[in-house]
Amino acid sequence: MCTIYPDYYPRFSCIASRCTHNCCIGWEIDIDPDTLRRYQAEEGPMGQRLARSISAGEDPHFLLGEGERCPFLNQENLCDLILYKGEGFLCQICTDHPRFRSFLPNRTEVGLGLCCEEAARLILSQEKPVTLCGEAAGAPEPDAQALLDLREQLFALAQDRSQPIKDREQAILARCQTSLPDLTAAQWAEIYLNLERLNPAWTAILEDLRDHGEKADPVAFNRFMTGRETEYEQLLVYFLYRHFLTGYEDGDPGGKAAFAVLSTRLLRRLGARRWQRTGQFSLEDQAEYARLYSSEVEYSQENLDALFDLLMG
């Protein structure tokens, strides 16, 4: 087995209490079986606290407290479990977050999810084209290798800086012999509004795009973003890296490429609308929009499936 990762991956570090969108607030935190047994075996005051704080039913998880906070997130926004016994005492989902993994025969890929604000800043601030690192332990099966080869071609198209981002996106769709439905910004916003939504801020952003998105001048916004086109390149590569290989299992890699293009285009439209409304659009704004998109779409399998069905090649 080999593990592959983007070159920026080792530079990620959780910013803990400095995080403004704490992953220990508002998320149901599942506990894997091995960790549950370890927590149930813990003695003393911490063992008693763990017993009070866990629902150990069919799907074990922490019982969230006031403000949907993890019961072990203290008032300084630090984890009492880490303070008690270190990171090795965490359950698997807390150890991994915001990391994700994709699997092919003889190959595992790991990356950072945009739902984390620090991961989003790290990814979007990369000025050089992303490269993949890692040691291959064996040749993938022929079908898997063909998919990897195709993705390398898509990466090359996404990172062709002699072309505008829009042309790179179109080249990716053409290479996969797929396309996006020809819809207006308002119509795309309506599609996303019909998905499951959690954060009222995301709803407000989509409603603004639906009601006023056609006012945004994409040409003027592109001029404003001169020198920052790499942010959309990094988004495009990220979505391809995270989702394209899932086409190995369902036989629809073209739909995953279309999702990467759609996601990047929607975030560009949202940025154009914010700039049109406020006259500003910073890297921090870009990271926040990407974080919201990832949290609302990528971390809801129901939402992903709805979009994959719409884009099925």
ZAKEGU-684341 format. One record per residue: x, y, z of N, C-alpha, C, CB in turn; residue in three letters. Coordinates in steps of 0.2 Angstrom, whole numbers, plus 5000, padded with zeros to 4 digits. Glycine has a CB too. Example, Ala and Ser with C-alpha at 12.3 -4.5 7.8 and 13.67 -1.06 7.14 Angstrom:
2
506649725039506249785039506649845039505749785045ala
506449895035506849955036506450005039507049975029ser
***
This chain:
313
500449945000500050005000500450065000499550005006met
500250114996500650184996500150234998500950194989cys
500450285001500050345003500350404999500150365010thr
499850444995499950494991499650554994499750484984ile
499950614994499750674997499950734993499950685004tyr
499550794993499850854990500450884994499250904990pro
500850914990501450944993501350984999501850974988asp
500851024999500651065005500451035011500151125003tyr
500250965010499950935016500350935022499850865014tyr
500950915022501350915029501350985032502050895027pro
501251035029501251105032500651125036501451155027arg
500151085036499551095039499651085047498951055037phe
499351135051499351125058498751155061499951155061ser
498351125065497751145068497951215072497451095072cys
497551265071497651325075497251325081497451385070ile
496951275083496551265090496151325092497151255095ala
496351355097495851405100495851465096496151425107ser
496251475091496251535086495751525081496951555083arg
495451465080495051455075494351485076494951375074cys
494051515071493451555072492851515070493451615067thr
492951455067492451405065492651335068492251405057his
492551335074492851275078492451205075492751275085asn
492851155074492551095071492251055077493051055068cys
492351075083492051045089491451075091492551055095cys
491151125087490551155088490051145082490651235089ile
489451115083488951115078488951045074489051165073gly
489451005075489550945072489450885077490250935068trp
489050835074488950775078489650735078488350725076glu
489950715083490550685083490550615085491050725088ile
490550565080490550495081491150465084490450465074asp
491050415087491650385091491650315088491450375099ile
492250295086492450225083492450175088493050225079asp
492350115087492250055092492850055096492149995088pro
493450055093494050045097494150105102494750045093asp
494050165100494050225105493550215110494050285101thr
492950195108492350185113492550135119491750165110leu
492850085117493050035122493650065126493349975119arg
494050105124494550135128494250185132495050175123arg
493750225130493450275134493050235140492950315130tyr
492750185138492350145143492750115148491850095140gln
493350105147493850075152494150125156494350035148ala
494150185154494450245158494150245165494450305154glu
494550255170494350255177494450325180494750205181glu
494150335186494250405189493750455187494950425188gly
493950515188493450575186493350575179493750635189pro
493950565175493850575168493450515165494550575164met
493450455168493050405166492350415167493250335169gly
492150445173491550465174491250525170491450485182gln
491650565168491450625164491350595157492050675163arg
491750545154491650515148491050475148492250465146leu
490850445153490250405153489650445153490150365160ala
489650505156489050555156489050595149489150605161arg
489550595145489650635139489550595133490250665139ser
489450525133489350485127488750455126489950435127ile
488450455120487850415119488150345116487350445114ser
488050295119488450225117487950185113488750195123ala
487450205110486950165106487250135100486350205105gly
486850125095486950095089487550135085486350095084glu
487450205086487950255083488250295088487650295077asp
488850265092489050305097489350375095489650265100pro
489150425100489450495098489450535105488950525093his
489750585105489750635110489050675111490350685110phe
488850685117488250725118488450795118487850695124leu
488250835113488350905112488050945118488250925106leu
488350995120488151035126487851095123488651055131gly
487751145127487451215125487851245119487451265131glu
487551265115487851295109488151245104488351345111gly
487851185105488151125101488851115102487851135094glu
489151125107489851115109489951045111490051165114arg
490551025109490750955111490850965119491450935108cys
490650915123490750915130491450925132490350855133pro
491950915128492650915130492950975128493050855128phe
492551025124492851085122492751135128492551115116leu
493351155131493351205136493251275135493951195141asn
493151315140493051385138493551425135492951425145gln
494151395134494751425130494751395123495351415134glu
494251355122494151325115494751275114494151375109asn
494951245119495451195119495151125121496051205123leu
495451065119495151005120495350975127495250955114cys
494950965131495150935138495450865137494550935142asp
495250825132495450755131496250765129495050725125leu
496350805124497050815123497450845129497150865117ile
497250885132497550915138497650855144497150975142leu
497150805144497250755148497750705147496550725149tyr
497750675140498150625138498450635131497750555138lys
498450685128498750695122498250675116499350665122gly
498550695110498150685104497950605103498450715098glu
498350565106498250495105497650465108498850455107gly
497350515113496750495116496150505112496750525123phe
496150545107495650565103495350505099495750615098leu
494650515097494350465093494650475086493550465093cys
494450425081494750425075494550495071494550365071gln
493950505071493650565067494050635069492950575068ile
494150635076494450695078495250695076494350705086cys
495550645076496250635074496250655067496450565076thr
495850625063495850635056495650705053495450585052asp
495150735056494850795054495450855053494350825058his
495450895048495050895042495250845036494950965039pro
495650795038495950755033495450705030496550715035arg
495450695023495050645020495550595016494550675015phe
495250535015495550485011495150455005495750425016arg
495550445000495250404994495650344993495250454988ser
495350294991495650224990495550194983495350184995phe
496050174981496150124975496550064977496450164969leu
496450014973496849954974497649974975496749894969pro
497949954980498649964981498850044982499049934976asn
498350084984498450154984497950184989498450184977arg
498250234993497850274997498050344996497850255005thr
497550394995497750464995497450495000497450494988glu
497750545003497550585009497650655007497950575015val
497150695010497150775008496850805014496750785002gly
496750875013496450915018495850945015496950975020leu
495250945019494650965017494551045018494050935021gly
494251075013494151145013493651165019493851165007leu
493351125022492851145027493251175033492451085030cys
493851165034494351185039494551255037494851135041cys
494451305040494751375038495451375037494451425043glu
495851345041496551345041496751305035496951325047glu
496451245033496651215027496451255021496251145027ala
495851285021495651325016496151385014494951355017ala
496451415019496951465018497551435016497051505025arg
497751375018498351345016498351325008498551285020leu
497751295006497651275000497651334995497051234999ile
497251384997497151444992497751484991496551484994leu
498151484996498751534996499351504992498951545003ser
499251444990499851414986499951444980499651334985gln
500451474978500651504972500851464967501151564973glu
501251404969501551364964501051304962502151334966lys
501051274956500651224955500751164960500751194947pro
500151134962500251084967500551014963499551064970val
500950984967501150914965500950864970501950924964thr
500950804968500850754973501450714975500350694969leu
501450694981502050664984501850594987502350714990cys
502350554988502250494991502650434987501550474991gly
502650384990503050324987502550274985503550294992glu
502550244979502150194976502450124979502050194969ala
501950084981502150024984502049964979501850004990ala
501649984974501549934969501049964963501149874972gly
501049934957500649954952499949944953500849924945ala
499550004952498849994952498549944947498450064952pro
497949924948497649884943497549924936496949854945glu
497449894930497449934924496949984924497349884918pro
496349964926495750014926495950074931495149984928asp
496250064936496350114941496950154938496550084948ala
497450124935497950164932497750204926498550114929gln
497250184923496950224917496650284920496450184913ala
496250274926495950334929496450384932495450314935leu
496950354935497550404937497850444932498050364941leu
497950404926498250444920497850494918498450384915asp
497150484917496750534915496750594920495950504914leu
496750574926496750634931497350674931496650604938arg
497950644929498550684928498450734922499150634927glu
498150704917497950754911497550814913497650714906gln
497050794918496550844920496950894924496050824924leu
497450874929497850914933498250964928498350874937phe
498550934923498950974918498551034915499250934913ala
497951014913497451064910497251114915496851034907leu
497151094921496951144927497551194928496751104933ala
498151164927498751204929499051244923499251164933gln
498751244918499051274912498951344912498651244905asp
499451384915499351454916499351494910499851474921arg
499451464904499451504898498751524896499851474892ser
498251484900497551494898497151524904497251424896gln
496651564902496151584907495851524911495651634905pro
495651534917495351484921494751454917495151504928ile
494351494915493651474911493851424905493251534908lys
494451444902494651394896494851334899495151434892asp
495251334904495451274907494951224910495951284914arg
494451254913493851214915493451184909493351264918glu
493451224903493151194897493551144894492951254892gln
494151144895494651094892494551034896495351114892ala
494451034903494350974907493650944905494350994914ile
493150984904492550954902492550914895491951004902leu
492950944891492950914884493350854884493350964879ala
493950854888494350794889493950734892494950804893arg
493450754896493050694899492450684895492850714906cys
492350724890491750714885491150724889491750644882gln
491050774893490550794897490350874897490550774904thr
489850894900489750964900489250984906489350984893ser
489151044907488751064913488051094910489051124917leu
487551084913486951104911486951184910486351094916pro
486651214905486751284903486251324907486651294895asp
486451334913485951374918486251444920485851334924leu
485851484922486051554924486351544931485451604924thr
486651594934486851594941486251584945487251664942ala
485751624944485151614948484851544948484551664945ala
484851514942484651444942485051394946484551414935gln
485751404946486151364950486051374957486951374948trp
485951444959485851454966485251424968485751534967ala
484751414964484051384966484251314967483551394961glu
484651284963484751204964485151194971485251184958ile
485551244972485951234979485451244985486551274979tyr
485051294984484551304989484051254990484151374987leu
483951204985483551154986483951094990483251124979asn
484551094991484951044994484851065002485651044992leu
485051015006485051015013485551075015485250955016glu
485351115019485751175021485751175029485451245018arg
486351195032486351195039486551275042486951155041leu
486951305038487151375041486751425037487851385039asn
486351475041485951525038486451575034485651565044pro
487051575035487451625031487551595024488151625034ala
487551525023487551495017486951515013487751425017trp
486351505016485751515013485751585011485151505018thr
485951635015485951705013486351725007486151755019ala
486951685006487351695001487051674994488051665002ile
486751614995486451584989485851624987486251514990leu
485451644992484851694990485051754987484451704996glu
485651784989485851844986486051834979486451874990asp
486451774977486651754971485951744966487051694971leu
485451714969484851694965484551764963484351654969arg
484551814968484151874967484551924963483851894973asp
485151924964485551984961486151964957485752024967his
486251894957486951874954487051894947486951794954gly
486551904943486551924936486851994935485951924932glu
486852034941487152104941487852104940486852144947lys
488152044943488952044943489252044936489151984947ala
489752084935490052084929490752044929490352164927asp
490651984926491251934926491851964923491051874923pro
491852004918492452034915492752074920492252064909val
492352124923492652164928492952134934492152214930ala
492652084936492852044942493552004940492351984944phe
493551984934494151944932494751994932494151914925asn
494652054930495152114930495352124937494952174927arg
494852124942495052134949495452084952494352144953phe
495352014949495651964952496351944948495251894951met
496551994944497251984941497751974946497352044936thr
498151924945498651904950498451854955498951964953gly
497751844955497551794960497151734957497051834965arg
497251734951496951674947497151604950497151674940glu
497751604953497951544956497451514961498651544959thr
497051554964496551534969496051484966496151594973glu
495851504960495351464956495651394954495051494951tyr
496351404952496751344950496751294956497451364947glu
496951324962496951274967496251244969497251314973gln
495751284968495051254970494951194965494551304969leu
495051214958494951164953495351094954495151194946leu
496051104956496451044957496151014964497151064958val
496051044969495751014975495150974974495551074980tyr
494651004970494050964969494150904965493551004966phe
494650904960494850844956495150794960495250874950leu
495650824964496050774968495550734973496550814972tyr
495050774976494650744981494150694978494350794985arg
493850714973493250674970493350634964492750724969his
493850644960493850614954493950534954494450644949phe
494350514959494450444960493850404962494950434965leu
493350444965492750404967492350384961492250454971thr
492550404955492250384949492450314947492450424943gly
492950284951493150214950492650164952493850204954tyr
492350184958491850144960491150144957491750154968glu
490950204955490250214952490250214944489950274955asp
490850214941490950214934490750284931490550164931gly
490850344935490650404932491150454934489950424935asp
491750444931492350494932492150564929492950474930pro
491850564923491650624920491150664924491250604913gly
490750634928490250674932490650704938489750624935gly
491150674940491650704946492050764943492050644949lys
492250754937492650814934492150874933492950794927ala
491550854931491050914930490850944937490350884927ala
490850904942490750934949491350974951490650874954phe
491950954949492551004951492451064947493150964949ala
492251064941492151124937491551164940492051114929val
491051134941490451174944490551204950489851124945leu
490951174955491051194961491551254961491451144966ser
492051254956492451314955492051374952493051294951thr
491651354947491351414944490851444949490951384938arg
490451404953490051434958490351474963489651374961leu
490951454965491351494970491551564967491951454973leu
491751554960491951614957491351664956492251604950arg
490751634954490151684954489951714961489551634951arg
490051674966489951704973490451754974489951644978leu
491051744972491551804973491351864969492251774972gly
491151854963491051914959490451954962490851884952ala
489951914964489351944967489551984973488851894969arg
489951954978490251994984490652054982490651944988arg
491052044977491452104975490952164972491952084970trp
490452134968490052184965489652224970489552154960gln
489452184976489052214981489452264986488752164985arg
490152244987490552274992491152314990490752224997thr
491352294983491952324981492552294983491952394982gly
492552234987493052204990492952124990493152224998gln
493552094989493452014990494251994991493251984983phe
494351974997495051964999495151884999495151985006ser
495751865000495851795001495551765007496651785002leu
495451805012495051775018494351765016495051825024glu
494051815012493351805009493351745005493151865005asp
493751735001493851674997493851605001494451674992gln
494251605006494351545010493651535014494851555015ala
493351585016492751575020492151555015492451645023glu
492151575009491651545004491751475003491651584998tyr
492451455002492651395001492451345007493351384999ala
492551375013492451335019491651315019492651375025arg
491251375018490551365018490351315013490151425017leu
490551315007490351275002490551195004490751284995tyr
491151185006491351125008490951095014492151125010ser
490851135019490451115024489751095022490451165030ser
489451135018488751125016488651065011488451185014glu
489151055007489051015001489450955002489251054994val
490150965003490550905003490450855009491350925003glu
490250885014490150845020489450825021490350885026tyr
489050825016488350795016488350755010487850855015ser
488350685011488350635006487650645002488350565009gln
487150665005486450675002486550724997485950695007glu
486850784998486950844994487450824988487250904998asn
488050784990488450764985488150714980489050724988leu
487750674982487350624978486950664973487050574982asp
486550714976486050744972486450784966485650794976ala
487050814967487350844962487750804957487950894965leu
487950744960488250694955487750664951488550634959phe
487150654953486550634949486450684943485950614953asp
486450744945486250794940486850804935486250864944leu
487450784937488050794932488250734929488550824936leu
487850674930488050614928488250614920487550554929met
488850584919489050584912488750534908489850584912gly
***
